[in-house]
């Protein structure tokens, strides 16, 4: 049995013990035991876990700031900070007003957002397939992937 299968069985057992409902609190409670197959999936050093949680709070805070841009009669609200395309594999955010002056960076940021949307739609498609609703999600995902590819091609053509 693979680790993923063991984790899946363990989560199913927790859900079964709770009338089919799986909650983060229930999973954490079960994972506390060093004998649990879930135990190694968690950071148990409280100082490290607290730091990681605070980093996630900082990410959420950064993503929460919006900028208001008025163009003629249209008002657009969007994130003030987005993932910095120059950050590579490191973490980093950049003010969208700076990206407006950097066509390559702006295209790269849009490609990243489309990639995130496509990943979310891939997960949604998996859920929809289990529920027999995959066709509707496939169409939307294909359109998003098409937009991402168009943005990538525009980026490649600009360089």
Secondary structure as UniProt FT lines:
FT   HELIX           3..17
FT   TURN            18..20
FT   HELIX           24..31
FT   TURN            34..35
FT   TURN            37..38
FT   HELIX           39..41
FT   HELIX           46..64
FT   STRAND          66..71
FT   TURN            72..73
FT   STRAND          74..79
FT   STRAND          81..83
FT   HELIX           85..87
FT   TURN            88..89
FT   STRAND          93..95
FT   HELIX           96..99
FT   TURN            100..101
FT   HELIX           103..130
FT   TURN            131..132
FT   HELIX           134..158
//
